[in-house]
Amino acid sequence: MTPTDRPLPEPRDPDPDDPIAPDALVLTAAFEDPLDERRPWLERYDPVDALEVPGAETPVYVTDSGIAVTTTGIGKSDAATTVTAVLASPGLDLESAYIVSCGIAGSSPETTALGSVAIADAVVDWDRKHRWDRRSDAAVTDSVSEASNDERPIDLLAYRPRDYVHRPEDGVVDCALEAARAVDLREDADARDYQREYPNAPDSGPTIERGTTVCGDEFWHGPRYAREVQWLCDQYGVAPYVTTQMEDAATATALERFGLRERYVSVRAVSNYDRAAPGQSVEESFDGNPASLALGIENAARVGGAVVSELVATDPLEIRTSDAG
C-alpha cells in the first residue's frame, strides 16, 4: 500500500439543487492511527469531491469512480448519528447506492485466523438484553468479591417486539461473498506468530467467512463474556458468532428507518481475539498486536473494495433498474 501525496479535496457544503448520487457508500469507523480504516480507501481511490454534512463524523469523500467514503465514529451512538445525518442530507442521493460497512473486528480464537474477513448474514445487537444480579443478598451488599458464580447472568429482553437481529438480504450477501472469495488476502508472519500463542487458534492463514457479527458498545474481553455472547446468539438462532464490533447494528437500524437496509452489507476483518492467550493479561491482549491490527485493516479494505465493485457492477437488487423504470 503506497501512501498518496495527493491532498484531499476541501470539504464544501452539500448542494440540494445538485445532489451527489454515488453508486455505493462505504462506512469505516475510525480515521486516526493506529485504527485508520479509512486510509486505504482514500489511497486506492481518487477523491475528487468532499461534502461537509452536518451531524457526520467526518466529510463524505466522493471518488472518481462514484464511491462515497466516510467514517461513522466508534460505537453505536456515533454510527447511528452519522448514518442518519448522511441519509437525511439533501446534498446526497442514496436511492441507487449500496451501503457497505468495512473495518476491523474481534473474533474467538477458536473460530478463524487473524486477518480473516467475514461477510455478515446476521447482525446481533448485544446491548438489547437483561443483565441480572441474582445473589440473594444483592439488596444489602454490592461487593464484587461476594458475587456468585451465576451460570447465566444475562437473559433475553422481556419487552421484545422483535428479536434484535438484522438479517441482510441473501442476494446482497451472496454477491458480496462471491466477490470476497476471489480476493488475494494478505498474510503476515508476525501476525501468524502472535496467532500461534493461542493453542486453540487455527494453524492457517486468513480465510473468507460468512456468519454472524455481534455489535455492542461494551468493550468486553475474555471467555466468560464470550460465552454470554454465544448464548445470546444461540437464543436468536444465529450461533456461532464470527466477528464482534461496535457499529453495525446501529448502522442497520438507521438504514431500516430510511427504507434502505436491504442495500446493506457488513465486511469485517479479524484484527484481534476476544480473550487473552495463555500467559497474557486481558489488557495486553485487548488490541491484538500491531501486525494483526495492520493486517486486519489491509484485508478489510481489499475485500471491501472487491465487494463494492461487484455490487455496483451486478446490482443484485436491481435498484438502478427499478429507479429507471
C-alpha positions, 0 to 999 in steps of 0.5 A: 500500500503506497501512501498518496501525496495527493491532498484531499479535496476541501470539504464544501457544503452539500448542494440540494439543487445538485445532489451527489448520487454515488453508486455505493457508500462505504462506512469505516469507523475510525480515521486516526492511527493506529485504527485508520480504516479509512486510509486505504480507501482514500489511497486506492481511490481518487477523491475528487469531491468532499461534502461537509454534512452536518451531524457526520463524523467526518466529510463524505469523500466522493471518488472518481469512480462514484464511491462515497467514503466516510467514517461513522465514529466508534460505537453505536451512538456515533454510527447511528448519528452519522448514518442518519445525518448522511441519509437525511442530507439533501446534498446526497442521493442514496436511492441507487447506492449500496451501503457497505460497512468495512473495518476491523473486528474481534473474533474467538480464537477458536473460530478463524485466523487473524486477518480473516474477513467475514461477510455478515448474514446476521447482525446481533445487537448485544446491548438489547438484553437483561443483565441480572444480579441474582445473589440473594443478598444483592439488596444489602451488599454490592461487593464484587468479591461476594458475587456468585458464580451465576451460570447465566447472568444475562437473559433475553429482553422481556419487552421484545417486539422483535428479536434484535437481529438484522438479517441482510438480504441473501442476494446482497450477501451472496454477491458480496461473498462471491466477490470476497472469495476471489480476493488475494488476502494478505498474510503476515508472519508476525501476525501468524506468530502472535496467532500461534500463542493461542493453542486453540487458534487455527494453524492457517492463514486468513480465510473468507467467512460468512456468519454472524457479527455481534455489535455492542458498545461494551468493550468486553474481553475474555471467555466468560463474556464470550460465552454470554455472547454465544448464548445470546446468539444461540437464543436468536438462532444465529450461533456461532458468532464470527466477528464482534464490533461496535457499529453495525447494528446501529448502522442497520437500524438507521438504514431500516428507518430510511427504507434502505437496509436491504442495500446493506452489507457488513465486511469485517476483518479479524484484527484481534481475539476476544480473550487473552492467550495463555500467559497474557493479561486481558489488557495486553491482549485487548488490541491484538498486536500491531501486525494483526491490527495492520493486517486486519485493516489491509484485508478489510479494505481489499475485500471491501473494495472487491465487494463494492465493485461487484455490487455496483457492477451486478446490482443484485437488487436491481435498484438502478433498474427499478429507479429507471423504470 
